[in-house]
C-alpha cells in the first residue's frame, strides 16, 4: 500500500521542466518587447542629445567667429582712422593754433567784414554732410557760430564753435574749436572736423568775405 501511495504521489507531481506556453509565453514576449523599446528609446535619446550638443558647439563657434570678425573690423577701422597715436586715443578736443604744422589747423585770416563772413560761414556749414548749424552769438567785434557734427554709424555728436573776430579794419580772423561729447579720445575726428571746415573756407572767393565788394 505504501509503495502504491508513493508511486501515485510521484506520478501526479507537476513537471517543472515542461515548456512555457500560452499566457506565460505572451507575458515573456511583452516583457522582451518592453525591454527592447526602452533600449531603443535610450539609444534615440543619446543620439538626439549628441546631435544637440554638436549643434550647440557649432553655434558657439559661429558666434565666436562673428564676434572675432567684428573685432577685427573695429581694430582695422580704428587703425585707418587714427592719425596721431600719441594724441587721438587720449584727447577729445581740438582747436586751431597759429603754430600748427598743418595749415588747415591754423586760424584763417581774410579781408572782410563780420556780417559777410558770417554769411559765408552759414552757407558752408549748411553744405557739409552731417553738420547742423546751431545758434549764433554776436557782439561788436566778434561773432560766434555754433554747429554740431554727427557720426554716420553710431551717431556720436561733436560740438563745434567757430569764432569770427575783427582783428583790424576790414580784416577778420576765423578760429575753430571742436569737442566730442563722449569718449576720452576722439580717434582724430575733431582735428578732421576743423580741417573739413577750413579747407572749404580756403576755397571761398575772397570777394565773398566782403559781400562781393
C-alpha positions as CSV (number, residue, x, y, z in Angstrom):
1,X,0.0,0.0,0.0
2,X,2.8,2.4,1.0
3,X,4.6,1.8,-2.3
4,X,1.5,2.4,-4.3
5,X,0.9,5.7,-2.4
6,X,4.4,7.0,-3.2
7,X,4.1,5.9,-6.8
8,X,0.9,7.7,-7.1
9,X,2.3,10.9,-5.5
10,X,5.3,11.0,-7.7
11,X,3.2,10.3,-10.8
12,X,1.0,13.3,-10.0
13,X,3.9,15.8,-9.4
14,X,3.9,18.8,-11.7
15,X,6.7,18.6,-14.3
16,X,8.6,21.9,-13.9
17,X,10.7,21.3,-17.0
18,X,7.7,21.5,-19.3
19,X,8.0,24.2,-21.9
20,X,6.3,27.6,-21.3
21,X,3.3,28.3,-23.4
22,X,0.0,30.1,-23.6
23,X,-0.3,33.1,-21.2
24,X,3.2,32.8,-19.8
25,X,4.7,33.0,-23.3
26,X,2.8,36.1,-24.2
27,X,3.9,37.8,-20.9
28,X,7.5,36.9,-21.7
29,X,7.2,38.3,-25.2
30,X,5.7,41.5,-23.9
31,X,8.5,41.9,-21.4
32,X,11.1,41.4,-24.0
33,X,9.4,43.9,-26.3
34,X,9.3,46.4,-23.5
35,X,13.0,46.0,-22.8
36,X,13.8,46.5,-26.5
37,X,11.6,49.6,-26.7
38,X,13.3,51.0,-23.6
39,X,16.7,50.4,-25.0
40,X,15.7,51.9,-28.4
41,X,14.3,55.0,-26.6
42,X,17.5,55.3,-24.6
43,X,19.6,55.0,-27.7
44,X,17.5,57.6,-29.5
45,X,17.8,60.0,-26.6
46,X,21.5,59.7,-26.6
47,X,21.6,60.2,-30.3
48,X,19.5,63.4,-30.2
49,X,21.5,64.6,-27.2
50,X,24.7,64.2,-29.1
51,X,23.2,66.0,-32.1
52,X,22.0,68.9,-29.9
53,X,25.5,69.2,-28.3
54,X,27.1,69.3,-31.8
55,X,24.7,72.0,-32.9
56,X,25.4,74.0,-29.8
57,X,29.1,73.7,-30.3
58,X,28.7,74.7,-33.9
59,X,26.6,77.7,-32.9
60,X,29.2,78.8,-30.3
61,X,32.0,78.6,-32.9
62,X,29.9,80.7,-35.3
63,X,29.2,83.3,-32.7
64,X,32.9,83.5,-31.8
65,X,33.8,83.8,-35.4
66,X,31.3,86.6,-36.0
67,X,32.5,88.4,-32.8
68,X,36.1,88.0,-33.9
69,X,35.3,89.4,-37.3
70,X,33.6,92.4,-35.9
71,X,36.5,93.0,-33.5
72,X,39.0,92.8,-36.4
73,X,36.9,95.2,-38.4
74,X,36.8,97.6,-35.5
75,X,40.5,97.4,-34.9
76,X,41.2,97.9,-38.6
77,X,38.8,100.8,-38.9
78,X,40.5,102.4,-35.8
79,X,43.9,101.8,-37.3
80,X,42.9,103.6,-40.5
81,X,41.1,106.4,-38.7
82,X,43.8,107.3,-36.2
83,X,46.2,110.0,-37.5
84,X,48.3,110.6,-34.4
85,X,48.6,107.6,-31.9
86,X,50.1,109.9,-29.3
87,X,47.0,112.2,-29.3
88,X,43.9,110.6,-30.8
89,X,43.4,107.9,-28.1
90,X,43.6,110.3,-25.2
91,X,42.3,113.7,-26.4
92,X,38.7,114.6,-27.4
93,X,39.1,118.2,-28.2
94,X,41.0,120.3,-30.9
95,X,41.2,123.9,-31.9
96,X,43.1,126.0,-34.5
97,X,46.6,127.1,-33.5
98,X,48.8,129.6,-35.2
99,X,51.8,127.3,-34.6
100,X,50.1,124.1,-36.0
101,X,52.2,122.2,-38.5
102,X,49.2,121.6,-40.7
103,X,48.0,124.8,-42.4
104,X,44.4,123.6,-42.2
105,X,44.6,123.6,-38.4
106,X,45.7,127.3,-38.3
107,X,43.3,130.3,-37.9
108,X,42.1,131.7,-41.2
109,X,42.6,135.4,-42.0
110,X,40.7,137.1,-44.7
111,X,39.9,140.7,-45.7
112,X,36.3,141.2,-45.0
113,X,33.6,142.2,-42.5
114,X,31.9,140.3,-39.7
115,X,28.4,140.2,-41.4
116,X,29.7,138.9,-44.7
117,X,32.0,136.4,-43.0
118,X,29.0,135.1,-41.0
119,X,27.0,134.7,-44.2
120,X,29.9,132.7,-45.8
121,X,30.2,130.5,-42.8
122,X,26.5,129.7,-42.6
123,X,26.4,128.8,-46.3
124,X,29.4,126.5,-46.0
125,X,28.2,124.7,-42.8
126,X,24.9,124.1,-44.5
127,X,26.6,122.2,-47.3
128,X,28.8,119.9,-45.2
129,X,27.2,116.4,-44.7
130,X,26.2,115.5,-41.2
131,X,26.8,119.1,-39.9
132,X,24.0,121.1,-38.4
133,X,24.0,124.9,-37.9
134,X,23.3,126.0,-34.3
135,X,22.8,129.3,-32.6
136,X,24.8,132.4,-33.4
137,X,26.1,134.9,-30.8
138,X,27.3,138.3,-31.8
139,X,29.0,141.3,-30.4
140,X,30.6,144.4,-31.8
141,X,33.9,142.8,-32.8
142,X,33.2,139.1,-32.6
143,X,30.6,136.6,-33.9
144,X,30.4,133.0,-32.6
145,X,28.7,130.4,-34.7
146,X,27.8,127.1,-33.1
147,X,27.4,123.8,-35.0
148,X,27.3,120.1,-34.4
149,X,28.5,117.1,-36.4
150,X,27.1,113.6,-36.0
151,X,29.0,110.5,-36.9
152,X,27.3,108.3,-39.5
153,X,27.4,104.9,-37.7
154,X,27.0,105.4,-34.0
155,X,25.5,108.9,-34.0
156,X,28.1,110.5,-31.7
157,X,27.9,114.3,-31.6
158,X,30.8,116.7,-31.8
159,X,30.2,120.4,-30.7
160,X,31.9,122.9,-33.0
161,X,32.4,126.6,-32.2
162,X,33.6,129.0,-34.9
163,X,34.7,132.4,-33.8
164,X,34.9,135.3,-36.3
165,X,36.9,138.2,-34.9
166,X,37.6,141.6,-36.3
167,X,41.3,141.9,-35.8
168,X,41.9,145.0,-37.9
169,X,39.7,147.3,-40.0
170,X,38.3,145.2,-42.8
171,X,40.3,142.2,-41.6
172,X,38.8,139.1,-39.9
173,X,40.3,136.0,-38.3
174,X,38.4,132.7,-38.1
175,X,39.2,130.3,-35.3
176,X,37.6,126.8,-34.9
177,X,37.1,124.7,-31.8
178,X,35.7,121.2,-31.8
179,X,35.0,118.8,-28.9
180,X,33.4,115.4,-28.6
181,X,30.6,115.0,-26.2
182,X,31.5,111.4,-25.4
183,X,34.7,109.4,-25.0
184,X,38.2,110.1,-23.7
185,X,39.8,110.0,-27.2
186,X,38.3,111.2,-30.5
187,X,40.4,109.0,-32.9
188,X,41.3,112.2,-34.7
189,X,37.8,113.2,-35.5
190,X,37.9,116.7,-34.0
191,X,41.0,117.8,-36.0
192,X,39.3,116.4,-39.1
193,X,36.2,118.5,-38.3
194,X,38.4,121.6,-38.2
195,X,40.2,120.7,-41.5
196,X,36.9,119.8,-43.2
197,X,35.6,123.3,-42.5
198,X,38.8,125.3,-43.1
199,X,39.5,123.5,-46.4
200,X,36.1,124.7,-47.6
201,X,36.7,128.2,-46.3
202,X,40.0,128.5,-48.1
203,X,38.3,127.8,-51.4
204,X,35.8,130.6,-51.0
205,X,36.3,133.6,-53.3
206,X,37.9,136.4,-51.4
207,X,35.2,138.9,-52.6
208,X,32.6,136.8,-50.7
209,X,34.1,137.8,-47.4
210,X,33.2,141.4,-48.1
211,X,29.9,140.6,-49.7
212,X,31.3,140.9,-53.3
213,X,32.7,144.4,-52.8
